[in-house]
């Protein structure tokens, strides 16, 4: 076992043994589900579902507010939610959506198609809120009547459907009076979701009570959600192991020994490889990362087998050179020649590529740019995310063997995310963007239309890479409604990615999900895979499927 990992794991075991008998009493009232979804030292009261800032997290996006359709990634299907049906009209230039009847906002006002049209109009008026870039392809949205809304497209853009139906909807009667919806903290949300009532909010913990007017009769059966603030992954894991948490989306080292073995009848987990792909992003606006040979060399320097062992306890596997995770397991893959597979570990070939790129070694063994500047870089990652920190340490060591002086720099999530959004880094770990098809995945990895100058916020394409060939294939995908033809275009996008190496895939991220069934039952599992099990899967509303399925166990 890697030395630093062994030390960390030993410390965790000592702490677990020391606390083994600390807690044997309920940690929350009956019916209150305790969730550990992200690590923060304290909470900020912000429930704005439209902002692109880091504060807009689950459950705001899929618990308080709701989308038109929920995408179930396990079954690769859309589930009717605030919308019940749709149809393409006028040669795929108009998308008509029929909204659900009988839905109320949590303040008792009726939800209608006019709220949908208002939400998209609000995003149009404030481009900073357009998280999914819908006004890059829409020309107008209007409510035909209280249940019908038409989306008019500037051009045929089939993937736009996925972004439209994923949009969370806000009430017109509240948000029409908000002076600045970009900075609005929305401390007391009015929404349609299953949990809308802020019962408690403190720096270290907050609670959301169930919506008394929720449109699904009898749901949710959970009375409230409680979110304690855990400053690190280790602290969150201690709370999970000692039954202070019911549902978590954390990385837990040696989970069978540390978590399951303690209470095997109630401690469970399921880690399907349906999360995003974790990448090493090299900023392609900065030399030498603008050279494809250098990016491929960085990739071939990384011992991914060691990385997944040290950082992930082999919960995942080394990434394929296409970057695609199991979310796209049904999509065909291209044949990749062995010499073209730059995701394999090959230090000799990596050194040769750097030599070919003119990055020679100095007397001290460090490589230099042609002007003599040493290759010395920081790899950014999030403090407290122990899997990412250790992965970064493995990468830094491997790059050091090439003569690149790489070190790991950790930040709190908010600070890290702001640097990444603005492209102010040399290298960083980061996730990918997923959708029902590979279109979204590859668009944010290599479309020139998503490139922003360094210093300007970019929702994705943090590495600032644009490809003419990719844009041509993406454009063809946009107008193609035939699923068979889409799959051929998916193959072409994979080939372009393999050729140009815009970013460096490390491993498909497990969809982290741990759960304690002593107080609640109904979690997704490998035996009952009705949805993705992780509280982290909120981007397209999937956590709503779990929140509306859980049932409290009644105490004797």
Helices and strands as residue ranges (DSSP letters): H 3-18, E 32-36, I 60-64, E 69-72, E 77-80, E 83-89, E 94-99, H 113-125, G 127-129, G 134-136, E 138-145, E 148-153, H 160-165, H 172-175, E 195-201, E 205-210, E 224-228, H 233-241, E 247-248, H 255-258, G 260-263, E 267-269, E 277-282, H 292-301, H 304-312, G 326-328, G 338-340, H 347-356, E 376-382, H 386-400, E 405-411, H 413-421, E 427-430, H 438-446, G 448-450, H 468-478, H 483-500, E 504-508, E 514-516, E 520-521, H 543-547, E 551-552
